[in-house]
Amino acid sequence: MKTMTTLIAASLLSVIASGAYAQSVTATGSTLDTAEAAIAKKAKEMHASEYKITSAHMGNTVTMSAELYK
């Protein structure tokens, strides 16, 4: 039972620790492609290993938000 508790605690801490490195960014562009390219550029500049687009809104311009992960 103690081993199971330790394993669960370690799993939760690793999830929390990995979430601490996420950073939100936004970018705008005239199309979805240009907005995503701007997100990719920001991710590269910030040395992020990956990014996840969390939202995109279209009007006269496209505004896109993403989470960057290291």
C-alpha positions in Angstrom: 0.0 0.0 0.0 2.9 2.4 0.8 4.5 1.7 -2.5 1.2 2.4 -4.3 0.8 5.7 -2.5 4.4 6.7 -3.3 3.9 5.9 -6.9 0.7 7.9 -7.2 2.3 10.9 -5.4 5.3 10.7 -7.7 3.0 10.6 -10.8 1.1 13.7 -9.6 4.2 15.6 -8.9 5.7 14.9 -12.3 2.4 16.1 -14.0 2.5 19.3 -11.9 6.2 19.9 -12.6 5.8 19.5 -16.3 2.9 21.9 -16.3 5.0 24.5 -14.7 7.0 25.0 -17.9 4.0 25.8 -20.0 3.8 29.4 -21.2 1.0 31.1 -23.1 1.6 33.2 -26.2 -0.6 34.9 -28.7 -0.1 36.0 -32.3 -2.0 37.6 -35.1 -2.0 37.2 -38.8 -4.1 37.7 -41.9 -4.7 33.9 -42.3 -4.6 30.8 -40.1 -1.3 29.8 -41.7 0.4 33.2 -41.0 -0.8 33.2 -37.4 0.4 29.7 -36.8 3.8 30.6 -38.4 4.1 33.4 -35.9 3.4 31.0 -33.0 6.0 28.6 -34.4 8.5 31.4 -34.6 7.9 32.5 -31.0 8.2 28.8 -29.9 11.6 28.5 -31.7 12.8 31.8 -30.2 11.8 30.7 -26.7 13.5 27.3 -27.2 10.2 25.4 -26.7 10.2 21.8 -27.6 6.6 21.9 -28.7 3.5 24.0 -28.7 -0.3 23.4 -28.6 -2.7 25.8 -30.2 -5.5 26.5 -27.6 -7.7 28.9 -29.6 -8.1 30.8 -32.8 -10.5 33.6 -33.6 -11.2 34.9 -37.1 -12.5 38.4 -38.0 -10.6 41.0 -40.0 -7.5 39.2 -38.7 -6.7 35.9 -37.1 -5.8 35.9 -33.4 -4.3 32.6 -32.2 -3.2 31.5 -28.7 -0.9 28.6 -27.8 0.8 27.0 -24.9 4.6 26.5 -25.3 6.3 23.6 -23.5 10.0 23.1 -22.8 
